Amino acid sequence: MSSSSTCSRPCPRRSRRTRSAIDQVLQAEDIALVESVQRGLKSRGYDQGRFIVDADRTDMSEHAVHHFHALVVEAMARWREEA
């Protein structure tokens, strides 16, 4: 099958282009975001823990992530007890 025809699985040429885009664009964006968050965490104005969980569960709240992590911790504790 030639590279110009439709592939039944991901084509190597497309994969290289995709990886290149990830390396050049997304990875750079992620690095900038993480660095920005780290600066914010060190500021005096930040007074939260690892998650933003507000009582009103607004769209700014990360209660779902916090809940998921709590479930994982509980499951791991049960697994350790059974082992």
mmCIF file of the N, C-alpha and C atoms, coordinates in Angstrom:
data_MODEL
# 
_entry.id   MODEL 
# 
loop_
_atom_site.group_PDB 
_atom_site.id 
_atom_site.type_symbol 
_atom_site.label_atom_id 
_atom_site.label_alt_id 
_atom_site.label_comp_id 
_atom_site.label_asym_id 
_atom_site.label_entity_id 
_atom_site.label_seq_id 
_atom_site.pdbx_PDB_ins_code 
_atom_site.Cartn_x 
_atom_site.Cartn_y 
_atom_site.Cartn_z 
_atom_site.occupancy 
_atom_site.B_iso_or_equiv 
_atom_site.pdbx_formal_charge 
_atom_site.auth_seq_id 
_atom_site.auth_comp_id 
_atom_site.auth_asym_id 
_atom_site.auth_atom_id 
_atom_site.pdbx_PDB_model_num 
ATOM 1   N N  . MET A 1 1  ? 0.857   -1.178 0.000  1.00 0.00 ? 1  MET A N  1 
ATOM 2   C CA . MET A 1 1  ? 0.000   0.000  0.000  1.00 0.00 ? 1  MET A CA 1 
ATOM 3   C C  . MET A 1 1  ? 0.898   1.236  0.000  1.00 0.00 ? 1  MET A C  1 
ATOM 4   N N  . SER A 1 2  ? 0.678   2.160  -0.885 1.00 0.00 ? 2  SER A N  1 
ATOM 5   C CA . SER A 1 2  ? 1.504   3.361  -0.963 1.00 0.00 ? 2  SER A CA 1 
ATOM 6   C C  . SER A 1 2  ? 1.118   4.349  0.126  1.00 0.00 ? 2  SER A C  1 
ATOM 7   N N  . SER A 1 3  ? 2.007   5.305  0.391  1.00 0.00 ? 3  SER A N  1 
ATOM 8   C CA . SER A 1 3  ? 1.731   6.278  1.450  1.00 0.00 ? 3  SER A CA 1 
ATOM 9   C C  . SER A 1 3  ? 0.615   7.236  1.072  1.00 0.00 ? 3  SER A C  1 
ATOM 10  N N  . SER A 1 4  ? 0.281   7.333  -0.245 1.00 0.00 ? 4  SER A N  1 
ATOM 11  C CA . SER A 1 4  ? -0.788  8.243  -0.655 1.00 0.00 ? 4  SER A CA 1 
ATOM 12  C C  . SER A 1 4  ? -2.170  7.618  -0.526 1.00 0.00 ? 4  SER A C  1 
ATOM 13  N N  . SER A 1 5  ? -2.242  6.284  -0.398 1.00 0.00 ? 5  SER A N  1 
ATOM 14  C CA . SER A 1 5  ? -3.539  5.636  -0.255 1.00 0.00 ? 5  SER A CA 1 
ATOM 15  C C  . SER A 1 5  ? -3.980  5.648  1.203  1.00 0.00 ? 5  SER A C  1 
ATOM 16  N N  . THR A 1 6  ? -5.227  5.327  1.430  1.00 0.00 ? 6  THR A N  1 
ATOM 17  C CA . THR A 1 6  ? -5.772  5.316  2.780  1.00 0.00 ? 6  THR A CA 1 
ATOM 18  C C  . THR A 1 6  ? -5.211  4.123  3.542  1.00 0.00 ? 6  THR A C  1 
ATOM 19  N N  . CYS A 1 7  ? -4.718  4.350  4.740  1.00 0.00 ? 7  CYS A N  1 
ATOM 20  C CA . CYS A 1 7  ? -4.150  3.289  5.576  1.00 0.00 ? 7  CYS A CA 1 
ATOM 21  C C  . CYS A 1 7  ? -5.238  2.682  6.445  1.00 0.00 ? 7  CYS A C  1 
ATOM 22  N N  . SER A 1 8  ? -5.144  1.392  6.679  1.00 0.00 ? 8  SER A N  1 
ATOM 23  C CA . SER A 1 8  ? -6.088  0.736  7.585  1.00 0.00 ? 8  SER A CA 1 
ATOM 24  C C  . SER A 1 8  ? -5.703  0.983  9.035  1.00 0.00 ? 8  SER A C  1 
ATOM 25  N N  . ARG A 1 9  ? -4.506  1.442  9.273  1.00 0.00 ? 9  ARG A N  1 
ATOM 26  C CA . ARG A 1 9  ? -4.018  1.819  10.601 1.00 0.00 ? 9  ARG A CA 1 
ATOM 27  C C  . ARG A 1 9  ? -3.265  3.127  10.459 1.00 0.00 ? 9  ARG A C  1 
ATOM 28  N N  . PRO A 1 10 ? -2.859  3.756  11.557 1.00 0.00 ? 10 PRO A N  1 
ATOM 29  C CA . PRO A 1 10 ? -2.182  5.047  11.428 1.00 0.00 ? 10 PRO A CA 1 
ATOM 30  C C  . PRO A 1 10 ? -0.980  4.970  10.496 1.00 0.00 ? 10 PRO A C  1 
ATOM 31  N N  . CYS A 1 11 ? -0.890  5.888  9.567  1.00 0.00 ? 11 CYS A N  1 
ATOM 32  C CA . CYS A 1 11 ? 0.219   5.931  8.616  1.00 0.00 ? 11 CYS A CA 1 
ATOM 33  C C  . CYS A 1 11 ? 1.447   6.517  9.291  1.00 0.00 ? 11 CYS A C  1 
ATOM 34  N N  . PRO A 1 12 ? 2.632   5.942  9.037  1.00 0.00 ? 12 PRO A N  1 
ATOM 35  C CA . PRO A 1 12 ? 3.852   6.462  9.670  1.00 0.00 ? 12 PRO A CA 1 
ATOM 36  C C  . PRO A 1 12 ? 4.081   7.939  9.399  1.00 0.00 ? 12 PRO A C  1 
ATOM 37  N N  . ARG A 1 13 ? 3.799   8.413  8.169  1.00 0.00 ? 13 ARG A N  1 
ATOM 38  C CA . ARG A 1 13 ? 4.028   9.820  7.850  1.00 0.00 ? 13 ARG A CA 1 
ATOM 39  C C  . ARG A 1 13 ? 3.141   10.707 8.716  1.00 0.00 ? 13 ARG A C  1 
ATOM 40  N N  . ARG A 1 14 ? 1.886   10.342 8.887  1.00 0.00 ? 14 ARG A N  1 
ATOM 41  C CA . ARG A 1 14 ? 0.990   11.117 9.741  1.00 0.00 ? 14 ARG A CA 1 
ATOM 42  C C  . ARG A 1 14 ? 1.457   11.083 11.190 1.00 0.00 ? 14 ARG A C  1 
ATOM 43  N N  . SER A 1 15 ? 1.929   9.955  11.626 1.00 0.00 ? 15 SER A N  1 
ATOM 44  C CA . SER A 1 15 ? 2.395   9.845  13.002 1.00 0.00 ? 15 SER A CA 1 
ATOM 45  C C  . SER A 1 15 ? 3.584   10.763 13.253 1.00 0.00 ? 15 SER A C  1 
ATOM 46  N N  . ARG A 1 16 ? 4.500   10.833 12.304 1.00 0.00 ? 16 ARG A N  1 
ATOM 47  C CA . ARG A 1 16 ? 5.660   11.726 12.459 1.00 0.00 ? 16 ARG A CA 1 
ATOM 48  C C  . ARG A 1 16 ? 5.205   13.177 12.512 1.00 0.00 ? 16 ARG A C  1 
ATOM 49  N N  . ARG A 1 17 ? 4.243   13.540 11.647 1.00 0.00 ? 17 ARG A N  1 
ATOM 50  C CA . ARG A 1 17 ? 3.729   14.912 11.656 1.00 0.00 ? 17 ARG A CA 1 
ATOM 51  C C  . ARG A 1 17 ? 3.031   15.215 12.969 1.00 0.00 ? 17 ARG A C  1 
ATOM 52  N N  . THR A 1 18 ? 2.271   14.262 13.456 1.00 0.00 ? 18 THR A N  1 
ATOM 53  C CA . THR A 1 18 ? 1.561   14.453 14.720 1.00 0.00 ? 18 THR A CA 1 
ATOM 54  C C  . THR A 1 18 ? 2.549   14.622 15.864 1.00 0.00 ? 18 THR A C  1 
ATOM 55  N N  . ARG A 1 19 ? 3.550   13.759 15.907 1.00 0.00 ? 19 ARG A N  1 
ATOM 56  C CA . ARG A 1 19 ? 4.561   13.871 16.965 1.00 0.00 ? 19 ARG A CA 1 
ATOM 57  C C  . ARG A 1 19 ? 5.290   15.205 16.888 1.00 0.00 ? 19 ARG A C  1 
ATOM 58  N N  . SER A 1 20 ? 5.584   15.650 15.681 1.00 0.00 ? 20 SER A N  1 
ATOM 59  C CA . SER A 1 20 ? 6.265   16.924 15.507 1.00 0.00 ? 20 SER A CA 1 
ATOM 60  C C  . SER A 1 20 ? 5.404   18.070 16.029 1.00 0.00 ? 20 SER A C  1 
ATOM 61  N N  . ALA A 1 21 ? 4.113   18.036 15.724 1.00 0.00 ? 21 ALA A N  1 
ATOM 62  C CA . ALA A 1 21 ? 3.205   19.083 16.204 1.00 0.00 ? 21 ALA A CA 1 
ATOM 63  C C  . ALA A 1 21 ? 3.134   19.076 17.721 1.00 0.00 ? 21 ALA A C  1 
ATOM 64  N N  . ILE A 1 22 ? 3.077   17.899 18.291 1.00 0.00 ? 22 ILE A N  1 
ATOM 65  C CA . ILE A 1 22 ? 3.036   17.788 19.757 1.00 0.00 ? 22 ILE A CA 1 
ATOM 66  C C  . ILE A 1 22 ? 4.307   18.370 20.360 1.00 0.00 ? 22 ILE A C  1 
ATOM 67  N N  . ASP A 1 23 ? 5.455   17.994 19.797 1.00 0.00 ? 23 ASP A N  1 
ATOM 68  C CA . ASP A 1 23 ? 6.724   18.496 20.317 1.00 0.00 ? 23 ASP A CA 1 
ATOM 69  C C  . ASP A 1 23 ? 6.847   20.002 20.181 1.00 0.00 ? 23 ASP A C  1 
ATOM 70  N N  . GLN A 1 24 ? 6.417   20.542 19.038 1.00 0.00 ? 24 GLN A N  1 
ATOM 71  C CA . GLN A 1 24 ? 6.627   21.962 18.765 1.00 0.00 ? 24 GLN A CA 1 
ATOM 72  C C  . GLN A 1 24 ? 5.580   22.864 19.408 1.00 0.00 ? 24 GLN A C  1 
ATOM 73  N N  . VAL A 1 25 ? 4.343   22.402 19.510 1.00 0.00 ? 25 VAL A N  1 
ATOM 74  C CA . VAL A 1 25 ? 3.269   23.278 19.964 1.00 0.00 ? 25 VAL A CA 1 
ATOM 75  C C  . VAL A 1 25 ? 2.776   22.894 21.359 1.00 0.00 ? 25 VAL A C  1 
ATOM 76  N N  . LEU A 1 26 ? 2.236   21.714 21.481 1.00 0.00 ? 26 LEU A N  1 
ATOM 77  C CA . LEU A 1 26 ? 1.587   21.333 22.733 1.00 0.00 ? 26 LEU A CA 1 
ATOM 78  C C  . LEU A 1 26 ? 2.564   21.235 23.892 1.00 0.00 ? 26 LEU A C  1 
ATOM 79  N N  . GLN A 1 27 ? 3.702   20.645 23.656 1.00 0.00 ? 27 GLN A N  1 
ATOM 80  C CA . GLN A 1 27 ? 4.667   20.494 24.742 1.00 0.00 ? 27 GLN A CA 1 
ATOM 81  C C  . GLN A 1 27 ? 5.138   21.863 25.244 1.00 0.00 ? 27 GLN A C  1 
ATOM 82  N N  . ALA A 1 28 ? 5.384   22.776 24.321 1.00 0.00 ? 28 ALA A N  1 
ATOM 83  C CA . ALA A 1 28 ? 5.802   24.129 24.723 1.00 0.00 ? 28 ALA A CA 1 
ATOM 84  C C  . ALA A 1 28 ? 4.698   24.819 25.523 1.00 0.00 ? 28 ALA A C  1 
ATOM 85  N N  . GLU A 1 29 ? 3.433   24.646 25.094 1.00 0.00 ? 29 GLU A N  1 
ATOM 86  C CA . GLU A 1 29 ? 2.314   25.227 25.838 1.00 0.00 ? 29 GLU A CA 1 
ATOM 87  C C  . GLU A 1 29 ? 2.224   24.625 27.225 1.00 0.00 ? 29 GLU A C  1 
ATOM 88  N N  . ASP A 1 30 ? 2.379   23.313 27.320 1.00 0.00 ? 30 ASP A N  1 
ATOM 89  C CA . ASP A 1 30 ? 2.305   22.645 28.623 1.00 0.00 ? 30 ASP A CA 1 
ATOM 90  C C  . ASP A 1 30 ? 3.401   23.143 29.563 1.00 0.00 ? 30 ASP A C  1 
ATOM 91  N N  . ILE A 1 31 ? 4.598   23.294 29.039 1.00 0.00 ? 31 ILE A N  1 
ATOM 92  C CA . ILE A 1 31 ? 5.707   23.770 29.872 1.00 0.00 ? 31 ILE A CA 1 
ATOM 93  C C  . ILE A 1 31 ? 5.399   25.161 30.404 1.00 0.00 ? 31 ILE A C  1 
ATOM 94  N N  . ALA A 1 32 ? 4.909   26.037 29.532 1.00 0.00 ? 32 ALA A N  1 
ATOM 95  C CA . ALA A 1 32 ? 4.580   27.401 29.958 1.00 0.00 ? 32 ALA A CA 1 
ATOM 96  C C  . ALA A 1 32 ? 3.471   27.390 31.004 1.00 0.00 ? 32 ALA A C  1 
ATOM 97  N N  . LEU A 1 33 ? 2.455   26.556 30.827 1.00 0.00 ? 33 LEU A N  1 
ATOM 98  C CA . LEU A 1 33 ? 1.361   26.479 31.793 1.00 0.00 ? 33 LEU A CA 1 
ATOM 99  C C  . LEU A 1 33 ? 1.842   25.972 33.145 1.00 0.00 ? 33 LEU A C  1 
ATOM 100 N N  . VAL A 1 34 ? 2.638   24.924 33.131 1.00 0.00 ? 34 VAL A N  1 
ATOM 101 C CA . VAL A 1 34 ? 3.136   24.352 34.391 1.00 0.00 ? 34 VAL A CA 1 
ATOM 102 C C  . VAL A 1 34 ? 4.013   25.362 35.115 1.00 0.00 ? 34 VAL A C  1 
ATOM 103 N N  . GLU A 1 35 ? 4.870   26.047 34.385 1.00 0.00 ? 35 GLU A N  1 
ATOM 104 C CA . GLU A 1 35 ? 5.722   27.059 35.017 1.00 0.00 ? 35 GLU A CA 1 
ATOM 105 C C  . GLU A 1 35 ? 4.881   28.177 35.620 1.00 0.00 ? 35 GLU A C  1 
ATOM 106 N N  . SER A 1 36 ? 3.820   28.576 34.927 1.00 0.00 ? 36 SER A N  1 
ATOM 107 C CA . SER A 1 36 ? 2.932   29.622 35.437 1.00 0.00 ? 36 SER A CA 1 
ATOM 108 C C  . SER A 1 36 ? 2.223   29.167 36.711 1.00 0.00 ? 36 SER A C  1 
ATOM 109 N N  . VAL A 1 37 ? 1.742   27.944 36.714 1.00 0.00 ? 37 VAL A N  1 
ATOM 110 C CA . VAL A 1 37 ? 1.062   27.403 37.897 1.00 0.00 ? 37 VAL A CA 1 
ATOM 111 C C  . VAL A 1 37 ? 2.029   27.350 39.076 1.00 0.00 ? 37 VAL A C  1 
ATOM 112 N N  . GLN A 1 38 ? 3.245   26.902 38.825 1.00 0.00 ? 38 GLN A N  1 
ATOM 113 C CA . GLN A 1 38 ? 4.220   26.820 39.905 1.00 0.00 ? 38 GLN A CA 1 
ATOM 114 C C  . GLN A 1 38 ? 4.507   28.197 40.503 1.00 0.00 ? 38 GLN A C  1 
ATOM 115 N N  . ARG A 1 39 ? 4.602   29.220 39.654 1.00 0.00 ? 39 ARG A N  1 
ATOM 116 C CA . ARG A 1 39 ? 4.794   30.584 40.171 1.00 0.00 ? 39 ARG A CA 1 
ATOM 117 C C  . ARG A 1 39 ? 3.599   30.992 41.033 1.00 0.00 ? 39 ARG A C  1 
ATOM 118 N N  . GLY A 1 40 ? 2.389   30.668 40.569 1.00 0.00 ? 40 GLY A N  1 
ATOM 119 C CA . GLY A 1 40 ? 1.188   31.014 41.319 1.00 0.00 ? 40 GLY A CA 1 
ATOM 120 C C  . GLY A 1 40 ? 1.108   30.308 42.663 1.00 0.00 ? 40 GLY A C  1 
ATOM 121 N N  . LEU A 1 41 ? 1.530   29.050 42.703 1.00 0.00 ? 41 LEU A N  1 
ATOM 122 C CA . LEU A 1 41 ? 1.504   28.295 43.957 1.00 0.00 ? 41 LEU A CA 1 
ATOM 123 C C  . LEU A 1 41 ? 2.441   28.892 45.000 1.00 0.00 ? 41 LEU A C  1 
ATOM 124 N N  . LYS A 1 42 ? 3.495   29.531 44.540 1.00 0.00 ? 42 LYS A N  1 
ATOM 125 C CA . LYS A 1 42 ? 4.471   30.119 45.462 1.00 0.00 ? 42 LYS A CA 1 
ATOM 126 C C  . LYS A 1 42 ? 4.086   31.526 45.901 1.00 0.00 ? 42 LYS A C  1 
ATOM 127 N N  . SER A 1 43 ? 3.045   32.093 45.298 1.00 0.00 ? 43 SER A N  1 
ATOM 128 C CA . SER A 1 43 ? 2.668   33.465 45.636 1.00 0.00 ? 43 SER A CA 1 
ATOM 129 C C  . SER A 1 43 ? 1.970   33.510 46.997 1.00 0.00 ? 43 SER A C  1 
ATOM 130 N N  . ARG A 1 44 ? 1.994   34.661 47.615 1.00 0.00 ? 44 ARG A N  1 
ATOM 131 C CA . ARG A 1 44 ? 1.350   34.835 48.927 1.00 0.00 ? 44 ARG A CA 1 
ATOM 132 C C  . ARG A 1 44 ? -0.171  34.810 48.819 1.00 0.00 ? 44 ARG A C  1 
ATOM 133 N N  . GLY A 1 45 ? -0.678  35.085 47.636 1.00 0.00 ? 45 GLY A N  1 
ATOM 134 C CA . GLY A 1 45 ? -2.127  35.132 47.450 1.00 0.00 ? 45 GLY A CA 1 
ATOM 135 C C  . GLY A 1 45 ? -2.783  33.768 47.351 1.00 0.00 ? 45 GLY A C  1 
ATOM 136 N N  . TYR A 1 46 ? -2.004  32.718 47.216 1.00 0.00 ? 46 TYR A N  1 
ATOM 137 C CA . TYR A 1 46 ? -2.561  31.368 47.084 1.00 0.00 ? 46 TYR A CA 1 
ATOM 138 C C  . TYR A 1 46 ? -2.722  30.751 48.454 1.00 0.00 ? 46 TYR A C  1 
ATOM 139 N N  . ASP A 1 47 ? -3.949  30.327 48.782 1.00 0.00 ? 47 ASP A N  1 
ATOM 140 C CA . ASP A 1 47 ? -4.179  29.753 50.112 1.00 0.00 ? 47 ASP A CA 1 
ATOM 141 C C  . ASP A 1 47 ? -4.920  28.416 50.063 1.00 0.00 ? 47 ASP A C  1 
ATOM 142 N N  . GLN A 1 48 ? -4.952  27.786 48.913 1.00 0.00 ? 48 GLN A N  1 
ATOM 143 C CA . GLN A 1 48 ? -5.641  26.499 48.776 1.00 0.00 ? 48 GLN A CA 1 
ATOM 144 C C  . GLN A 1 48 ? -4.643  25.352 48.906 1.00 0.00 ? 48 GLN A C  1 
ATOM 145 N N  . GLY A 1 49 ? -5.191  24.162 48.905 1.00 0.00 ? 49 GLY A N  1 
ATOM 146 C CA . GLY A 1 49 ? -4.359  22.963 48.881 1.00 0.00 ? 49 GLY A CA 1 
ATOM 147 C C  . GLY A 1 49 ? -4.095  22.555 47.443 1.00 0.00 ? 49 GLY A C  1 
ATOM 148 N N  . ARG A 1 50 ? -4.011  21.254 47.219 1.00 0.00 ? 50 ARG A N  1 
ATOM 149 C CA . ARG A 1 50 ? -3.730  20.782 45.867 1.00 0.00 ? 50 ARG A CA 1 
ATOM 150 C C  . ARG A 1 50 ? -4.911  20.966 44.931 1.00 0.00 ? 50 ARG A C  1 
ATOM 151 N N  . PHE A 1 51 ? -6.127  21.004 45.483 1.00 0.00 ? 51 PHE A N  1 
ATOM 152 C CA . PHE A 1 51 ? -7.342  21.127 44.677 1.00 0.00 ? 51 PHE A CA 1 
ATOM 153 C C  . PHE A 1 51 ? -8.122  22.368 45.101 1.00 0.00 ? 51 PHE A C  1 
ATOM 154 N N  . ILE A 1 52 ? -8.868  22.899 44.160 1.00 0.00 ? 52 ILE A N  1 
ATOM 155 C CA . ILE A 1 52 ? -9.796  23.978 44.480 1.00 0.00 ? 52 ILE A CA 1 
ATOM 156 C C  . ILE A 1 52 ? -11.160 23.312 44.647 1.00 0.00 ? 52 ILE A C  1 
ATOM 157 N N  . VAL A 1 53 ? -11.620 23.225 45.874 1.00 0.00 ? 53 VAL A N  1 
ATOM 158 C CA . VAL A 1 53 ? -12.906 22.600 46.168 1.00 0.00 ? 53 VAL A CA 1 
ATOM 159 C C  . VAL A 1 53 ? -13.720 23.594 46.974 1.00 0.00 ? 53 VAL A C  1 
ATOM 160 N N  . ASP A 1 54 ? -14.706 24.199 46.321 1.00 0.00 ? 54 ASP A N  1 
ATOM 161 C CA . ASP A 1 54 ? -15.530 25.161 47.043 1.00 0.00 ? 54 ASP A CA 1 
ATOM 162 C C  . ASP A 1 54 ? -16.875 24.536 47.396 1.00 0.00 ? 54 ASP A C  1 
ATOM 163 N N  . ALA A 1 55 ? -17.487 25.045 48.428 1.00 0.00 ? 55 ALA A N  1 
ATOM 164 C CA . ALA A 1 55 ? -18.747 24.488 48.932 1.00 0.00 ? 55 ALA A CA 1 
ATOM 165 C C  . ALA A 1 55 ? -19.864 24.537 47.889 1.00 0.00 ? 55 ALA A C  1 
ATOM 166 N N  . ASP A 1 56 ? -19.837 25.547 47.019 1.00 0.00 ? 56 ASP A N  1 
ATOM 167 C CA . ASP A 1 56 ? -20.887 25.688 46.011 1.00 0.00 ? 56 ASP A CA 1 
ATOM 168 C C  . ASP A 1 56 ? -20.649 24.820 44.780 1.00 0.00 ? 56 ASP A C  1 
ATOM 169 N N  . ARG A 1 57 ? -19.507 24.179 44.711 1.00 0.00 ? 57 ARG A N  1 
ATOM 170 C CA . ARG A 1 57 ? -19.141 23.328 43.579 1.00 0.00 ? 57 ARG A CA 1 
ATOM 171 C C  . ARG A 1 57 ? -19.325 24.037 42.243 1.00 0.00 ? 57 ARG A C  1 
ATOM 172 N N  . THR A 1 58 ? -18.757 25.215 42.155 1.00 0.00 ? 58 THR A N  1 
ATOM 173 C CA . THR A 1 58 ? -18.834 25.985 40.922 1.00 0.00 ? 58 THR A CA 1 
ATOM 174 C C  . THR A 1 58 ? -17.966 25.331 39.856 1.00 0.00 ? 58 THR A C  1 
ATOM 175 N N  . ASP A 1 59 ? -17.994 25.909 38.654 1.00 0.00 ? 59 ASP A N  1 
ATOM 176 C CA . ASP A 1 59 ? -17.179 25.348 37.584 1.00 0.00 ? 59 ASP A CA 1 
ATOM 177 C C  . ASP A 1 59 ? -15.683 25.543 37.832 1.00 0.00 ? 59 ASP A C  1 
ATOM 178 N N  . MET A 1 60 ? -15.331 26.359 38.795 1.00 0.00 ? 60 MET A N  1 
ATOM 179 C CA . MET A 1 60 ? -13.926 26.519 39.169 1.00 0.00 ? 60 MET A CA 1 
ATOM 180 C C  . MET A 1 60 ? -13.474 25.410 40.115 1.00 0.00 ? 60 MET A C  1 
ATOM 181 N N  . SER A 1 61 ? -14.407 24.702 40.705 1.00 0.00 ? 61 SER A N  1 
ATOM 182 C CA . SER A 1 61 ? -14.093 23.671 41.684 1.00 0.00 ? 61 SER A CA 1 
ATOM 183 C C  . SER A 1 61 ? -13.592 22.399 41.011 1.00 0.00 ? 61 SER A C  1 
ATOM 184 N N  . GLU A 1 62 ? -12.670 21.742 41.677 1.00 0.00 ? 62 GLU A N  1 
ATOM 185 C CA . GLU A 1 62 ? -12.144 20.464 41.194 1.00 0.00 ? 62 GLU A CA 1 
ATOM 186 C C  . GLU A 1 62 ? -12.634 19.318 42.070 1.00 0.00 ? 62 GLU A C  1 
ATOM 187 N N  . HIS A 1 63 ? -13.894 19.420 42.527 1.00 0.00 ? 63 HIS A N  1 
ATOM 188 C CA . HIS A 1 63 ? -14.418 18.407 43.445 1.00 0.00 ? 63 HIS A CA 1 
ATOM 189 C C  . HIS A 1 63 ? -14.451 17.022 42.812 1.00 0.00 ? 63 HIS A C  1 
ATOM 190 N N  . ALA A 1 64 ? -14.693 16.938 41.514 1.00 0.00 ? 64 ALA A N  1 
ATOM 191 C CA . ALA A 1 64 ? -14.732 15.624 40.863 1.00 0.00 ? 64 ALA A CA 1 
ATOM 192 C C  . ALA A 1 64 ? -13.355 14.969 40.871 1.00 0.00 ? 64 ALA A C  1 
ATOM 193 N N  . VAL A 1 65 ? -12.318 15.745 40.608 1.00 0.00 ? 65 VAL A N  1 
ATOM 194 C CA . VAL A 1 65 ? -10.954 15.211 40.644 1.00 0.00 ? 65 VAL A CA 1 
ATOM 195 C C  . VAL A 1 65 ? -10.597 14.786 42.065 1.00 0.00 ? 65 VAL A C  1 
ATOM 196 N N  . HIS A 1 66 ? -10.950 15.622 43.030 1.00 0.00 ? 66 HIS A N  1 
ATOM 197 C CA . HIS A 1 66 ? -10.686 15.303 44.429 1.00 0.00 ? 66 HIS A CA 1 
ATOM 198 C C  . HIS A 1 66 ? -11.407 14.019 44.828 1.00 0.00 ? 66 HIS A C  1 
ATOM 199 N N  . HIS A 1 67 ? -12.661 13.880 44.440 1.00 0.00 ? 67 HIS A N  1 
ATOM 200 C CA . HIS A 1 67 ? -13.441 12.681 44.756 1.00 0.00 ? 67 HIS A CA 1 
ATOM 201 C C  . HIS A 1 67 ? -12.813 11.444 44.123 1.00 0.00 ? 67 HIS A C  1 
ATOM 202 N N  . PHE A 1 68 ? -12.419 11.553 42.851 1.00 0.00 ? 68 PHE A N  1 
ATOM 203 C CA . PHE A 1 68 ? -11.791 10.423 42.158 1.00 0.00 ? 68 PHE A CA 1 
ATOM 204 C C  . PHE A 1 68 ? -10.521 9.986  42.882 1.00 0.00 ? 68 PHE A C  1 
ATOM 205 N N  . HIS A 1 69 ? -9.680  10.933 43.250 1.00 0.00 ? 69 HIS A N  1 
ATOM 206 C CA . HIS A 1 69 ? -8.444  10.586 43.953 1.00 0.00 ? 69 HIS A CA 1 
ATOM 207 C C  . HIS A 1 69 ? -8.735  9.926  45.298 1.00 0.00 ? 69 HIS A C  1 
ATOM 208 N N  . ALA A 1 70 ? -9.770  10.380 45.982 1.00 0.00 ? 70 ALA A N  1 
ATOM 209 C CA . ALA A 1 70 ? -10.160 9.747  47.251 1.00 0.00 ? 70 ALA A CA 1 
ATOM 210 C C  . ALA A 1 70 ? -10.591 8.300  47.018 1.00 0.00 ? 70 ALA A C  1 
ATOM 211 N N  . LEU A 1 71 ? -11.330 8.052  45.934 1.00 0.00 ? 71 LEU A N  1 
ATOM 212 C CA . LEU A 1 71 ? -11.740 6.686  45.607 1.00 0.00 ? 71 LEU A CA 1 
ATOM 213 C C  . LEU A 1 71 ? -10.528 5.797  45.314 1.00 0.00 ? 71 LEU A C  1 
ATOM 214 N N  . VAL A 1 72 ? -9.549  6.332  44.618 1.00 0.00 ? 72 VAL A N  1 
ATOM 215 C CA . VAL A 1 72 ? -8.334  5.572  44.319 1.00 0.00 ? 72 VAL A CA 1 
ATOM 216 C C  . VAL A 1 72 ? -7.591  5.229  45.605 1.00 0.00 ? 72 VAL A C  1 
ATOM 217 N N  . VAL A 1 73 ? -7.474  6.194  46.505 1.00 0.00 ? 73 VAL A N  1 
ATOM 218 C CA . VAL A 1 73 ? -6.793  5.957  47.783 1.00 0.00 ? 73 VAL A CA 1 
ATOM 219 C C  . VAL A 1 73 ? -7.516  4.869  48.567 1.00 0.00 ? 73 VAL A C  1 
ATOM 220 N N  . GLU A 1 74 ? -8.849  4.924  48.617 1.00 0.00 ? 74 GLU A N  1 
ATOM 221 C CA . GLU A 1 74 ? -9.628  3.895  49.325 1.00 0.00 ? 74 GLU A CA 1 
ATOM 222 C C  . GLU A 1 74 ? -9.420  2.524  48.700 1.00 0.00 ? 74 GLU A C  1 
ATOM 223 N N  . ALA A 1 75 ? -9.449  2.452  47.375 1.00 0.00 ? 75 ALA A N  1 
ATOM 224 C CA . ALA A 1 75 ? -9.270  1.167  46.683 1.00 0.00 ? 75 ALA A CA 1 
ATOM 225 C C  . ALA A 1 75 ? -7.880  0.601  46.946 1.00 0.00 ? 75 ALA A C  1 
ATOM 226 N N  . MET A 1 76 ? -6.878  1.461  46.929 1.00 0.00 ? 76 MET A N  1 
ATOM 227 C CA . MET A 1 76 ? -5.520  0.994  47.210 1.00 0.00 ? 76 MET A CA 1 
ATOM 228 C C  . MET A 1 76 ? -5.385  0.501  48.640 1.00 0.00 ? 76 MET A C  1 
ATOM 229 N N  . ALA A 1 77 ? -6.027  1.169  49.573 1.00 0.00 ? 77 ALA A N  1 
ATOM 230 C CA . ALA A 1 77 ? -5.976  0.741  50.979 1.00 0.00 ? 77 ALA A CA 1 
ATOM 231 C C  . ALA A 1 77 ? -6.629  -0.634 51.134 1.00 0.00 ? 77 ALA A C  1 
ATOM 232 N N  . ARG A 1 78 ? -7.781  -0.829 50.485 1.00 0.00 ? 78 ARG A N  1 
ATOM 233 C CA . ARG A 1 78 ? -8.436  -2.152 50.541 1.00 0.00 ? 78 ARG A CA 1 
ATOM 234 C C  . ARG A 1 78 ? -7.558  -3.222 49.919 1.00 0.00 ? 78 ARG A C  1 
ATOM 235 N N  . TRP A 1 79 ? -6.921  -2.898 48.798 1.00 0.00 ? 79 TRP A N  1 
ATOM 236 C CA . TRP A 1 79 ? -6.053  -3.856 48.123 1.00 0.00 ? 79 TRP A CA 1 
ATOM 237 C C  . TRP A 1 79 ? -4.878  -4.237 49.007 1.00 0.00 ? 79 TRP A C  1 
ATOM 238 N N  . ARG A 1 80 ? -4.306  -3.255 49.695 1.00 0.00 ? 80 ARG A N  1 
ATOM 239 C CA . ARG A 1 80 ? -3.178  -3.544 50.592 1.00 0.00 ? 80 ARG A CA 1 
ATOM 240 C C  . ARG A 1 80 ? -3.609  -4.417 51.763 1.00 0.00 ? 80 ARG A C  1 
ATOM 241 N N  . GLU A 1 81 ? -4.816  -4.191 52.271 1.00 0.00 ? 81 GLU A N  1 
ATOM 242 C CA . GLU A 1 81 ? -5.321  -4.997 53.382 1.00 0.00 ? 81 GLU A CA 1 
ATOM 243 C C  . GLU A 1 81 ? -5.539  -6.436 52.959 1.00 0.00 ? 81 GLU A C  1 
ATOM 244 N N  . GLU A 1 82 ? -5.975  -6.637 51.703 1.00 0.00 ? 82 GLU A N  1 
ATOM 245 C CA . GLU A 1 82 ? -6.253  -7.982 51.209 1.00 0.00 ? 82 GLU A CA 1 
ATOM 246 C C  . GLU A 1 82 ? -4.986  -8.730 50.830 1.00 0.00 ? 82 GLU A C  1 
ATOM 247 N N  . ALA A 1 83 ? -3.915  -8.007 50.565 1.00 0.00 ? 83 ALA A N  1 
ATOM 248 C CA . ALA A 1 83 ? -2.662  -8.640 50.091 1.00 0.00 ? 83 ALA A CA 1 
ATOM 249 C C  . ALA A 1 83 ? -1.933  -9.326 51.219 1.00 0.00 ? 83 ALA A C  1 
# 
